[in-house]
Amino acid sequence: MPIKVLSIFGTRPEAIKMAPIIKTLENDPRFQSKVVVSGQHRDMLAPVLNFFEITPDDDLKIMKENQSLSDVTVWIIDRLTPILQADVPDIVLVHGDTTTTLAAALAAYYQQITIGHVEAGLRTWKKYSPFPEEMNRQLVDALSDLCFAPTEESAVNLLKENHQEDQIFITGNTAIDAMKYTIDTDYSHPCLPNNGKFRILVTMHRRENLGEPMTEVFQALAQLAKEKKEVEIIFPMHKNPQVRNLAKKELGNLANVQLIEPLDIFDFHNFAQRCELILTDSGGVQEEAPSLGIPVLVLRDTTERPEGIRAGTLKLIGTKKATVYRETLALLEDPAAYKKMAQAANPYGDGHASERIADILAQAFQ
């Protein structure tokens, strides 16, 4: 009998990182794969599903205007439970650290179903940084039976918390797997003219950065854009109105700043490959960019991905205007510093994490 695997996710980053696993399971006769989406980020989820040709078997449709974290948690548990009771999967796969991840793990735990956590063991060890992600991933790891750690350091984190060693598996990160589907050497886009400018790709959306931190970052970028005409800044604006309104206010009138709509995964990866520098508060981008040889300045005070900091592919710079301006300018004006970051080794995997996870699942249920 095939192993029944139910994968659930609700946000764009989860979908990107779960898609390679789902495609692997779909093409492996050892498994019967089912996909459930929560709808936590409905508009941003659909393009990823379309690109990877994934059709969910169930959609919990939880998205409502002004929903709270409590609302999301309760609605997912309530709507996922009857699906689990009807299907009785052998294992529920969840990813990362979203509210969908925590709620789905709780729902599976309540039904005494085995839980597999993809991207387990990431830690900042600070309860509210990032919020709510840090506690989401700690709680999900506590509930999980199989922990798929992307790096040796994340596996060590799990051992420090007394997780059983035989339940921890170092697999690499599935974000690198996804890039095998997306990178196109012949890619072109109207927003990427061959104008010889130093392109900076910016993404910023995290809850803890809304308001003053984001204002300071945007003001630093505005100062750079005004002073350095050879620079072009591209900012795909998150759907959050707070992000969009602030970006338009601080950056909207600058000729060498492009404020564009969110990019689908295919476009984003190819934009990243054709930019010289990335500034981001995203977790996934911290993993993806090093495989492209693109330096990353991380717009956060903490990161759960310290491997990239130590490898030299990432630099944690926070959100203060003066620091963001100084650190970005340094990479613009110091070719040696730029080259050192660009040529650092990628610590996040070799693009075969999904295959490893499938083999671990098969062995666990043999």
C-alpha positions as MATLAB code, in Angstrom:
seq = 'MPIKVLSIFGTRPEAIKMAPIIKTLENDPRFQSKVVVSGQHRDMLAPVLNFFEITPDDDLKIMKENQSLSDVTVWIIDRLTPILQADVPDIVLVHGDTTTTLAAALAAYYQQITIGHVEAGLRTWKKYSPFPEEMNRQLVDALSDLCFAPTEESAVNLLKENHQEDQIFITGNTAIDAMKYTIDTDYSHPCLPNNGKFRILVTMHRRENLGEPMTEVFQALAQLAKEKKEVEIIFPMHKNPQVRNLAKKELGNLANVQLIEPLDIFDFHNFAQRCELILTDSGGVQEEAPSLGIPVLVLRDTTERPEGIRAGTLKLIGTKKATVYRETLALLEDPAAYKKMAQAANPYGDGHASERIADILAQAFQ';
ca = [
       0.000    0.000    0.000;
       1.345    3.483   -0.845;
       2.198    5.743    2.069;
      -0.534    8.382    2.439;
       1.067   11.816    2.758;
      -1.016   14.919    3.367;
       0.909   18.171    2.812;
      -0.592   21.422    4.048;
       0.542   25.017    3.636;
      -1.007   28.453    3.341;
       1.533   31.105    2.396;
       3.653   31.819   -0.660;
       7.006   30.920    0.971;
       5.596   27.620    2.234;
       4.261   26.788   -1.213;
       7.610   27.499   -2.877;
       9.461   25.214   -0.486;
       6.858   22.459   -0.371;
       6.315   22.332   -4.140;
       9.494   20.325   -4.898;
       8.532   17.761   -2.256;
       5.010   17.461   -3.615;
       6.292   17.015   -7.178;
       8.703   14.338   -5.943;
       5.936   12.478   -4.078;
       3.565   12.694   -7.053;
       6.098   10.933   -9.263;
       7.020    8.236   -6.754;
       4.826    5.091   -6.634;
       5.724    4.612   -2.976;
       3.390    7.475   -2.060;
      -0.174    8.664   -2.320;
       0.068   12.435   -2.120;
      -2.691   14.820   -1.095;
      -2.408   18.607   -0.838;
      -4.417   20.942    1.391;
      -4.080   24.730    1.379;
      -5.342   26.933    4.180;
      -5.727   30.084    2.097;
      -3.763   32.167    4.613;
      -2.239   34.176    1.707;
      -4.738   33.432   -1.054;
      -3.747   35.983   -3.712;
      -0.027   35.300   -3.399;
      -0.435   31.520   -3.221;
      -2.251   30.922   -6.514;
       0.620   31.919   -8.848;
       2.985   29.482   -7.109;
       0.484   26.638   -7.403;
      -0.070   27.445  -11.068;
       3.641   27.591  -11.835;
       4.346   24.206  -10.253;
       1.098   22.739  -11.634;
      -0.173   21.746   -8.205;
      -3.936   21.424   -7.755;
      -4.960   21.277   -4.089;
      -7.307   18.494   -3.079;
      -8.867   20.736   -0.410;
      -8.913   24.462    0.310;
      -9.815   25.529    3.839;
     -10.650   29.060    2.599;
      -9.866   30.769    5.875;
      -8.886   34.147    4.392;
     -10.952   36.990    5.830;
     -10.331   40.709    6.049;
      -8.443   41.842    9.152;
      -8.096   38.288   10.474;
      -6.094   37.834   13.657;
      -3.571   35.124   14.440;
      -6.118   33.599   16.804;
      -8.734   33.549   14.046;
      -6.382   31.812   11.624;
      -5.379   29.206   14.199;
      -8.925   28.343   15.225;
     -10.316   28.239   11.680;
      -7.563   25.949   10.406;
      -7.962   23.455   13.250;
     -11.734   23.496   12.839;
     -11.709   22.995    9.061;
      -8.746   20.634    8.771;
      -9.940   18.205   11.455;
     -12.780   16.592    9.436;
     -10.422   16.159    6.460;
      -7.911   14.337    8.651;
     -10.669   12.191   10.142;
     -11.973   11.234    6.702;
      -8.620   10.622    4.979;
      -6.561    9.250    7.893;
      -3.162    9.984    6.323;
      -0.073    8.148    7.487;
       1.741   11.444    7.924;
       1.006   15.159    7.746;
       3.815   17.290    6.319;
       4.041   20.925    7.410;
       6.672   23.501    6.608;
       8.527   26.171    8.496;
       6.991   28.583   10.937;
       3.686   30.089    9.814;
       0.415   30.091   11.705;
      -0.857   27.531    9.181;
       2.086   25.310   10.144;
       1.336   25.479   13.859;
      -2.418   25.035   13.510;
      -2.079   22.112   11.097;
       0.415   20.385   13.376;
      -1.943   20.812   16.313;
      -4.847   19.416   14.303;
      -2.766   16.368   13.305;
      -1.553   15.889   16.868;
      -5.126   15.914   18.180;
      -5.891   13.077   15.724;
      -2.696   11.229   16.755;
      -1.334   11.371   13.202;
       2.418   11.335   12.574;
       3.812   14.802   11.847;
       6.789   15.623    9.631;
       8.282   19.116    9.908;
      10.151   20.374    6.865;
      12.728   23.061    7.721;
      12.874   22.075   11.369;
      15.301   23.391   13.971;
      15.712   27.020   12.918;
      16.117   29.270   15.956;
      16.818   32.809   17.055;
      16.147   31.787   20.687;
      14.174   35.030   21.110;
      10.498   34.521   21.797;
       9.235   37.565   19.926;
      11.864   37.832   17.188;
      10.512   37.087   14.685;
       6.911   37.126   15.911;
       5.041   34.776   15.757;
       7.403   32.617   13.727;
       9.964   31.815   16.416;
       7.473   30.195   18.758;
       5.529   28.613   15.888;
       8.575   26.612   14.804;
       9.586   25.681   18.353;
       6.093   24.410   19.117;
       5.815   22.529   15.822;
       9.155   20.827   16.428;
       7.880   19.744   19.853;
       4.854   18.150   18.177;
       6.733   16.535   15.290;
       7.776   12.897   14.919;
      10.157   13.466   11.989;
      12.229   16.662   11.894;
      13.774   17.491    8.515;
      16.565   19.890    9.432;
      18.035   21.857    6.510;
      21.521   22.208    8.016;
      23.758   20.622   10.622;
      23.288   23.654   12.863;
      19.504   23.325   12.822;
      19.909   19.658   13.744;
      22.140   20.646   16.672;
      19.446   23.077   17.827;
      16.988   20.199   17.994;
      19.415   18.046   19.963;
      19.857   20.888   22.462;
      16.101   20.707   23.061;
      16.311   16.962   23.736;
      14.712   15.815   20.503;
      15.541   12.188   19.814;
      18.497   11.830   17.481;
      16.793    9.123   15.406;
      13.970   11.558   14.593;
      16.288   14.257   13.186;
      17.400   14.181    9.546;
      19.698   16.685    7.803;
      18.312   17.114    4.296;
      19.355   20.501    2.902;
      16.785   23.175    2.168;
      14.022   22.603   -0.383;
      14.251   26.273   -1.424;
      17.352   25.287   -3.396;
      15.408   22.420   -5.001;
      12.767   24.887   -6.188;
      15.321   26.900   -8.120;
      15.924   23.955  -10.453;
      12.410   24.607  -11.750;
      12.615   28.384  -12.023;
      15.962   29.727  -13.249;
      15.943   30.524  -16.977;
      19.197   31.562  -18.635;
      17.271   33.311  -21.434;
      14.973   35.267  -19.124;
      14.104   38.883  -19.920;
      11.664   41.418  -18.460;
      10.748   45.057  -19.224;
      11.815   46.039  -15.686;
      15.306   44.661  -16.333;
      16.654   46.734  -19.225;
      20.284   46.293  -20.194;
      21.279   49.731  -18.914;
      24.456   48.836  -17.022;
      23.127   50.013  -13.675;
      23.912   48.427  -10.313;
      20.599   46.775   -9.488;
      19.437   46.374   -5.899;
      16.455   44.089   -5.284;
      14.554   44.860   -2.068;
      11.913   42.828   -0.267;
      10.410   43.838    3.057;
       7.208   42.722    4.712;
       7.760   41.287    8.195;
       5.311   42.184   10.913;
       8.000   43.442   13.298;
       9.363   45.821   10.635;
       6.101   47.640    9.923;
       6.104   51.319   10.866;
       9.293   53.057   11.978;
      11.801   50.314   11.022;
      10.463   50.167    7.485;
      10.378   53.963    7.258;
      14.057   54.155    8.167;
      15.009   51.543    5.576;
      13.051   53.286    2.834;
      14.597   56.633    3.757;
      18.078   55.107    3.524;
      17.254   53.707    0.093;
      15.874   57.082   -1.002;
      19.112   58.763    0.035;
      21.159   56.224   -1.932;
      18.954   56.601   -4.990;
      19.343   60.378   -4.937;
      23.121   60.274   -4.508;
      23.946   57.329   -6.774;
      22.395   57.675  -10.194;
      24.215   54.520  -11.331;
      22.033   52.552   -8.898;
      18.605   51.163   -9.726;
      16.408   49.933   -6.870;
      13.608   47.445   -7.577;
      11.023   46.875   -4.866;
       8.228   44.338   -5.492;
       5.673   45.677   -3.031;
       3.984   43.263   -0.641;
       0.171   43.262   -0.742;
      -0.002   44.680    2.793;
      -1.385   48.251    2.441;
       0.942   49.492    5.200;
       3.965   48.407    3.163;
       2.649   49.787   -0.108;
       1.587   53.161    1.255;
       4.890   53.708    2.997;
       6.908   52.661   -0.065;
       5.004   55.063   -2.275;
       5.443   57.884    0.219;
       9.209   57.470    0.688;
      10.289   56.089   -2.703;
       7.529   56.817   -5.170;
       8.965   59.954   -6.800;
      12.495   58.730   -7.537;
      13.407   58.041  -11.159;
      15.807   55.192  -10.353;
      13.423   53.347   -8.032;
      10.912   50.890   -9.470;
       7.925   50.102   -7.237;
       6.360   47.074   -8.883;
       3.692   44.507   -8.092;
       4.698   41.293   -6.304;
       6.598   38.890   -8.544;
       5.654   35.270   -8.974;
       8.293   32.733   -8.045;
       9.577   32.327  -11.612;
      10.028   36.068  -12.071;
      11.436   36.644   -8.585;
      14.191   34.054   -8.879;
      15.170   35.374  -12.297;
      15.101   38.984  -11.073;
      17.345   37.962   -8.188;
      19.815   36.321  -10.544;
      20.047   39.545  -12.568;
      20.546   41.920   -9.639;
      23.853   42.733   -7.986;
      22.637   43.037   -4.385;
      19.598   42.061   -2.321;
      18.245   43.760    0.788;
      15.587   41.689    2.507;
      13.857   40.732    5.734;
      12.711   37.439    4.182;
      13.917   34.103    5.457;
      13.650   32.271    2.145;
      15.601   34.875    0.215;
      18.479   34.426    2.671;
      18.702   30.819    1.449;
      18.057   31.365   -2.252;
      20.385   34.266   -3.056;
      23.651   32.584   -1.968;
      23.115   29.847   -4.568;
      23.068   32.618   -7.185;
      26.196   34.336   -5.877;
      24.274   37.450   -4.827;
      25.275   39.213   -1.559;
      22.407   39.735    0.895;
      22.016   42.455    3.519;
      19.445   41.226    6.036;
      17.053   43.902    7.293;
      16.551   42.305   10.694;
      18.166   42.354   14.126;
      18.147   38.559   14.389;
      18.189   35.658   11.963;
      17.401   31.994   12.338;
      19.831   31.331    9.474;
      23.235   32.013   11.075;
      24.975   29.612    8.678;
      24.789   32.248    5.945;
      26.211   34.906    8.259;
      29.198   32.728    9.140;
      29.714   31.688    5.525;
      29.814   35.358    4.547;
      26.928   35.262    2.054;
      24.678   37.270    4.391;
      25.225   40.274    6.635;
      22.799   41.197    9.403;
      22.371   44.984    9.372;
      19.070   45.781   11.104;
      16.804   48.612   10.000;
      18.400   51.855   11.218;
      18.659   54.430    8.444;
      22.333   55.255    8.984;
      23.361   51.583    9.101;
      21.376   50.561    6.031;
      22.838   53.482    4.087;
      26.399   52.788    5.248;
      26.385   49.032    4.652;
      24.781   49.303    1.218;
      27.155   52.073    0.167;
      30.120   49.984    1.310;
      29.243   47.189   -1.123;
      28.722   49.727   -3.888;
      32.118   51.342   -3.370;
      34.326   48.479   -2.182;
      34.762   45.830   -4.913;
      36.806   43.579   -2.616;
      34.087   43.499    0.060;
      31.468   42.833   -2.598;
      33.491   40.018   -4.186;
      34.056   38.364   -0.813;
      30.304   38.098   -0.185;
      29.432   37.132   -3.737;
      31.904   34.257   -3.838;
      31.105   32.794   -0.411;
      29.886   29.186   -0.414;
      26.171   28.457   -0.138;
      25.563   26.541    3.127;
      21.923   25.649    2.437;
      21.987   22.584    0.233;
      22.609   20.959   -3.115;
      19.109   20.848   -4.619;
      18.302   17.251   -3.581;
      16.511   17.799   -0.258;
      13.141   16.623   -1.598;
      14.559   13.299   -2.731;
      16.152   12.757    0.672;
      12.867   13.526    2.441;
      10.985   11.051    0.231;
      13.513    8.313    0.991;
      13.328    9.026    4.743;
       9.528    8.822    4.630;
       9.654    5.528    2.750;
      12.045    4.052    5.285;
       9.999    5.330    8.238;
       6.866    3.526    7.033;
       8.385    0.362    5.547;
];
